[in-house]
Amino acid sequence: MSKTIKWVKPIKANFQSDLAKGRIGELALLHATGGTLTPTDGRTGDFVITGTRIKVEVKSDGYDIDKTPNLFIEKYSYGNKPGGCYQALEHGCKYFVYIFAKSGDLFCFETRALVDRINLLHDSVNLKLTDVPNPNYTTRGLKVNRDLITDLMLEPKDIGIKYDSDKYKWYINYNRATP
């Protein structure tokens, strides 16, 4: 039996603006982790855990965590190419980190476990793909209730990262930007 894809009304995005905000978020995260993360060229992951070859992909979200129970998990980028944690898995990123920029709330996941759970949820609770149009392409993703993946969440220290949310928020505020 083939699965029917249900589309949700698109929300608008601006890739260049989102990219700039994401870069500020990555710099803030670098500041807030006190040297436990080392930046990469960004092509196959955003960071490595310092002193290792363990790759980490980071997704910054500009929404207020208190206004949504969800994480937006990008599934497709540039049409039908894997995006988000799916792309991170293809690039060999062991961990996928999701951060709410306004609050500094950080969620760490083992990438394979997150992808497996999202696939299971997509099939079992019928998550709907949401289109996020950009000027030259459309990103597609899923709004996943955090309660459905809480058991997968890891503490930063458990994956070798020190994290200070106050330092993160200070950096974002200092730069007057919200990724």
C-alpha positions in Angstrom: 0.0 0.0 0.0 1.5 3.4 -0.9 1.6 6.1 1.6 -0.3 9.4 0.9 1.7 12.5 1.6 -0.3 15.3 3.2 1.0 18.8 2.7 0.5 21.6 5.2 0.2 25.3 4.3 3.6 26.7 3.7 5.3 29.2 6.0 7.7 31.6 4.4 11.5 31.7 5.0 14.5 33.6 3.8 17.5 31.3 3.3 20.1 34.1 3.4 18.7 35.6 6.6 18.2 32.2 8.2 21.8 31.2 7.2 23.2 34.4 8.8 21.2 33.8 12.0 22.3 30.2 12.0 25.9 31.3 11.8 25.4 33.6 14.8 23.8 30.7 16.7 26.8 28.5 15.9 29.2 31.2 17.1 27.1 31.6 20.3 27.2 27.8 20.8 31.0 27.8 20.3 31.3 30.5 22.9 29.0 28.7 25.3 30.8 25.3 25.1 34.1 26.6 26.3 36.3 24.8 23.8 34.6 21.5 23.9 33.5 22.0 20.3 35.7 22.7 17.3 34.1 24.2 14.1 34.5 22.4 10.8 34.1 23.7 7.3 30.4 23.1 7.6 30.1 20.8 4.6 29.6 17.5 6.5 28.7 18.8 9.9 29.1 22.0 11.9 31.5 20.9 14.7 33.6 18.0 16.0 33.9 17.3 19.7 37.3 18.7 20.5 40.0 16.0 20.6 37.9 13.5 18.7 36.6 13.0 15.2 33.0 12.8 16.4 30.9 15.1 14.2 28.0 17.2 15.4 25.3 18.9 13.3 23.5 21.9 14.9 20.0 23.3 14.1 19.0 26.7 15.6 15.4 27.5 16.0 14.2 31.1 16.3 10.8 30.2 17.8 10.1 30.8 21.5 10.2 27.4 23.1 7.3 28.4 25.4 5.1 28.9 22.3 5.5 25.5 20.7 5.7 22.0 22.1 7.5 21.0 18.8 10.8 20.7 17.1 10.8 21.4 13.4 12.7 18.5 11.9 13.8 19.2 8.4 13.4 16.1 6.2 14.1 17.4 2.7 16.2 20.3 1.5 16.5 21.6 -2.0 13.6 19.6 -3.2 14.0 15.9 -2.3 17.6 15.9 -1.0 17.9 14.8 2.6 18.0 17.7 5.1 18.4 18.2 8.8 19.2 15.0 10.8 18.7 12.9 7.6 21.5 14.8 5.9 23.6 14.7 9.1 23.3 10.9 9.2 24.5 10.7 5.6 27.4 13.0 6.5 28.4 10.7 9.4 27.4 13.1 12.2 27.1 11.0 15.4 25.1 13.7 17.2 22.4 16.1 16.2 21.9 19.2 18.4 18.8 21.3 18.4 18.8 24.7 20.1 16.1 27.3 20.8 18.0 30.6 20.3 15.8 32.8 22.5 16.0 30.6 25.6 19.2 28.7 25.0 17.4 25.4 25.5 19.6 22.7 23.9 18.6 19.2 23.0 21.2 16.6 22.0 20.4 13.4 20.1 22.3 10.5 18.7 21.5 11.1 15.0 20.7 7.5 14.0 18.3 7.1 16.9 16.5 10.4 16.1 16.2 9.5 12.4 14.8 6.1 13.3 12.3 7.6 15.7 11.2 10.3 13.2 10.6 7.6 10.6 8.6 5.5 13.0 6.5 8.6 14.1 6.0 9.7 10.5 4.4 6.3 9.8 2.6 5.7 13.1 1.2 9.1 14.1 0.9 10.4 10.5 3.1 13.5 10.9 2.5 15.9 8.0 5.2 17.4 5.9 5.2 21.2 6.1 6.6 23.2 3.2 8.9 26.1 4.0 9.4 28.0 0.7 12.7 29.9 0.2 13.4 32.1 -2.9 15.0 29.3 -4.9 13.8 26.0 -3.3 11.5 24.6 -0.7 12.5 22.9 2.5 10.1 20.2 3.9 10.0 19.1 7.5 7.9 17.7 10.3 6.6 19.3 13.4 7.5 16.8 16.1 6.1 17.1 19.6 9.1 17.0 22.0 7.2 14.6 24.3 7.4 12.0 21.6 11.3 12.0 21.6 12.1 13.0 25.2 13.5 9.5 25.9 16.1 10.1 23.1 17.4 13.4 24.5 21.0 13.3 25.9 22.6 15.8 28.2 25.5 17.8 26.6 27.9 16.4 29.1 27.0 12.8 28.1 28.3 13.5 24.6 31.5 15.4 25.7 30.2 18.9 25.5 30.2 21.5 28.3 27.3 23.9 27.8 26.4 27.2 29.5 23.0 28.5 28.4 23.6 31.8 30.0 26.7 32.4 27.9 24.8 31.4 24.8 22.0 33.8 25.5 24.5 36.6 26.4 26.2 36.1 23.0 22.9 36.2 21.1 21.8 39.3 23.0 25.2 41.0 22.6 25.0 40.6 18.8 21.4 41.7 18.8 20.4 38.8 16.7 18.2 35.8 17.2 18.9 32.8 15.0 
